[in-house]
Structure formats: C-alpha cells, structure tokens
Amino acid sequence: MKTTKYFLIALALIGAVSFAQAQRGARIGYIDMEYILESVPEYQEASTQLDGKVQRWKKDIEKLNAEIEQMKLNLSNERVLLTTELIEEREEEIKILEEEMLTYQQARFGPNGDLDIQRRQLIQPVQDQVFNIVQEIAEAKKYDFIFDKSADIVMLFASKRNDISDQVLRRINRANKREEAKNRKEKKEIEARDGLSDEQDREVTEREQEAEERKDARTRLLEERKRQRDSVRAAKKAEFDAKRARLLEERQRRRDSIMQLRDKKRTENENNTPEGEGEGEGDNG
C-alpha cells in the first residue's frame, strides 16, 4: 500500500513536470541527501559517535539476555531440588529481568527511542542548512522543481547535469569555513568565493584539491624520508651499542683473567712458604 502511494505521487509529479515543460520549459534539479551527509565531516564525526553508543546499547542488551538465559538454565538444572515456592520465585525474577530488557530495548531502539531521537537531532541541522541553500539556488537559477534523489519518491531517470548536490555541498563547506575563519583575510577570501559562478567555483575547488593532494604527497614523501633516516640511525645506534657491549665484555674478561692470575700467584706463594720460618725468627729475638 505504501509503495503504491509513493508510486502514484511520483507519477503525479512526473505529470506535473511534463505539463510544465510543455507549457514553458520547466527547469528541474535534484540533490542526493545521502551523498551530502556523507561529505559533511561534522555529520560523519557525530554519526561515528552515535554508532559507538549503539554498540554499547547492544552489548547491554546482550549482557541482560545472557543473564536471563543463564538463570533459565540454572532453574532447569535445579528444578527437581527446589520447592514449588522457590521455583515460582525464580520464575518471577526471570520475568522481571525479561521485562527490564524489553523496556530497555524499546527505550533505545523503539519508535521515538534514543536512537531515533538522536538520529533526528544529528541530521536536522544539516537538513535545515540544505533546505535553505536549495531555496537560494532555486531562486537564483530559476529552478521550478528540485527533488531529493535519496527520498522515498522514486526518480525513474535523473540526468547528472541536473544534480546540484555539489553546489549545495560547496556552499555548506564555505559556510563552515566562514565560521572557522580566524582573521579578516581568511573571511575576505571566503567572501570572494561567494561571487564566483558554479563553474568557476568548481575549478577553484579542483585546484585546491590538487594542491592539497600535492601537499599530502609531499608530506608522505617527507615522512618516508624521515622514517628511512630514523631506521638508518637506529641501525647505527644498535651497531654502536653492540660494539660497545663487546668491548666492555672483553675488558671485563681481561680484568677477570688478571684477577685470577693474581689470586693464583698469591696462593702459590703462600703454599711455597717454609713451615715454621716465622716461628724461628721469633725465638732468636
């Protein structure tokens, strides 16, 4: 029923567009909201944070479910040893936990739950920004219709030349940069971009992207050279440390050898001393 409804709406819109084109050549454009959202860093960052929350919520539910299943297993194994009263008490505890888990699921993932609310809060600012920009583009470029390609209304055909998603995205990026501008010079550069045509702005954007790619390539090259230098230095240091350790070990062996020779000589001298030699000298005195 819902599909039929959207199909009829789509037919009605196509009919209206065809009639307008027949009358005076209507100008039509469209956007791809999903593409725009995927290209807005702030939205992606917030979406990643929300995904992290969702994973934590799922783990909470899995933990509750595992606890319930363990309680059921324990009850099954111990049922023959329990009185009727204890069995009913255990079953009541399991029922309470199951209700808690269901309530938690609904609170997090149900209609108007935390996930639904936070997704709307996440997407609403971008949607409002897109809506305002679409209005500006439609008025400036004399569009009669602008559709959302990712919405429920089916687009049977859409020529790429009518896609204004990149125009919307460029204006969003400029608006964000304008807010992030740290000084008057940066603000003037951003304002100068506002006066460019879409084609000129696209060319500037492409040049900026190429410059950024060259910068990234240079950064990667410098990092690779630094890594190689660090590797060579580490190898030389390891070689130096190993050589120093060998020298210290050899020096210690020589010291130990000398000490052993001294101890051996001292022992031999003590053994070669005549018995009673010291006593005779003492008597003569």
ChimeraX attribute file (.defattr): number of C-alpha atoms within 10 A of each C-alpha:
attribute: neighborCount
match mode: 1-to-1
recipient: residues
	/A:1	6
	/A:2	7
	/A:3	11
	/A:4	9
	/A:5	11
	/A:6	14
	/A:7	16
	/A:8	14
	/A:9	14
	/A:10	17
	/A:11	16
	/A:12	12
	/A:13	15
	/A:14	14
	/A:15	12
	/A:16	13
	/A:17	18
	/A:18	13
	/A:19	13
	/A:20	14
	/A:21	14
	/A:22	10
	/A:23	9
	/A:24	8
	/A:25	12
	/A:26	16
	/A:27	16
	/A:28	18
	/A:29	22
	/A:30	22
	/A:31	23
	/A:32	17
	/A:33	20
	/A:34	13
	/A:35	14
	/A:36	19
	/A:37	18
	/A:38	12
	/A:39	14
	/A:40	15
	/A:41	11
	/A:42	14
	/A:43	17
	/A:44	14
	/A:45	11
	/A:46	15
	/A:47	18
	/A:48	12
	/A:49	11
	/A:50	16
	/A:51	13
	/A:52	11
	/A:53	15
	/A:54	16
	/A:55	11
	/A:56	12
	/A:57	17
	/A:58	14
	/A:59	12
	/A:60	15
	/A:61	18
	/A:62	13
	/A:63	13
	/A:64	18
	/A:65	16
	/A:66	12
	/A:67	15
	/A:68	19
	/A:69	14
	/A:70	13
	/A:71	17
	/A:72	15
	/A:73	12
	/A:74	12
	/A:75	18
	/A:76	11
	/A:77	10
	/A:78	11
	/A:79	14
	/A:80	10
	/A:81	10
	/A:82	12
	/A:83	10
	/A:84	11
	/A:85	9
	/A:86	13
	/A:87	17
	/A:88	12
	/A:89	12
	/A:90	18
	/A:91	15
	/A:92	12
	/A:93	14
	/A:94	19
	/A:95	13
	/A:96	13
	/A:97	17
	/A:98	17
	/A:99	12
	/A:100	14
	/A:101	19
	/A:102	16
	/A:103	13
	/A:104	17
	/A:105	17
	/A:106	14
	/A:107	15
	/A:108	20
	/A:109	17
	/A:110	14
	/A:111	11
	/A:112	13
	/A:113	14
	/A:114	17
	/A:115	19
	/A:116	15
	/A:117	13
	/A:118	15
	/A:119	13
	/A:120	13
	/A:121	11
	/A:122	17
	/A:123	14
	/A:124	12
	/A:125	12
	/A:126	18
	/A:127	15
	/A:128	11
	/A:129	15
	/A:130	21
	/A:131	13
	/A:132	13
	/A:133	17
	/A:134	22
	/A:135	13
	/A:136	13
	/A:137	17
	/A:138	18
	/A:139	11
	/A:140	9
	/A:141	10
	/A:142	12
	/A:143	16
	/A:144	15
	/A:145	13
	/A:146	18
	/A:147	16
	/A:148	17
	/A:149	20
	/A:150	14
	/A:151	12
	/A:152	11
	/A:153	18
	/A:154	16
	/A:155	17
	/A:156	8
	/A:157	7
	/A:158	12
	/A:159	9
	/A:160	9
	/A:161	8
	/A:162	13
	/A:163	19
	/A:164	18
	/A:165	20
	/A:166	16
	/A:167	18
	/A:168	23
	/A:169	21
	/A:170	16
	/A:171	16
	/A:172	18
	/A:173	15
	/A:174	16
	/A:175	16
	/A:176	13
	/A:177	14
	/A:178	16
	/A:179	10
	/A:180	11
	/A:181	15
	/A:182	10
	/A:183	8
	/A:184	9
	/A:185	10
	/A:186	14
	/A:187	15
	/A:188	13
	/A:189	12
	/A:190	16
	/A:191	14
	/A:192	10
	/A:193	16
	/A:194	14
	/A:195	10
	/A:196	12
	/A:197	10
	/A:198	15
	/A:199	10
	/A:200	12
	/A:201	16
	/A:202	15
	/A:203	12
	/A:204	14
	/A:205	14
	/A:206	12
	/A:207	12
	/A:208	12
	/A:209	12
	/A:210	12
	/A:211	12
	/A:212	12
	/A:213	12
	/A:214	12
	/A:215	12
	/A:216	12
	/A:217	12
	/A:218	12
	/A:219	12
	/A:220	12
	/A:221	12
	/A:222	12
	/A:223	12
	/A:224	12
	/A:225	12
	/A:226	12
	/A:227	12
	/A:228	12
	/A:229	12
	/A:230	12
	/A:231	12
	/A:232	12
	/A:233	12
	/A:234	12
	/A:235	12
	/A:236	12
	/A:237	12
	/A:238	12
	/A:239	12
	/A:240	12
	/A:241	12
	/A:242	12
	/A:243	12
	/A:244	12
	/A:245	12
	/A:246	12
	/A:247	12
	/A:248	12
	/A:249	12
	/A:250	12
	/A:251	12
	/A:252	12
	/A:253	12
	/A:254	12
	/A:255	12
	/A:256	12
	/A:257	12
	/A:258	12
	/A:259	12
	/A:260	12
	/A:261	12
	/A:262	12
	/A:263	12
	/A:264	12
	/A:265	12
	/A:266	12
	/A:267	11
	/A:268	11
	/A:269	10
	/A:270	10
	/A:271	10
	/A:272	9
	/A:273	10
	/A:274	8
	/A:275	9
	/A:276	9
	/A:277	9
	/A:278	10
	/A:279	9
	/A:280	10
	/A:281	9
	/A:282	9
	/A:283	7
	/A:284	6
	/A:285	5
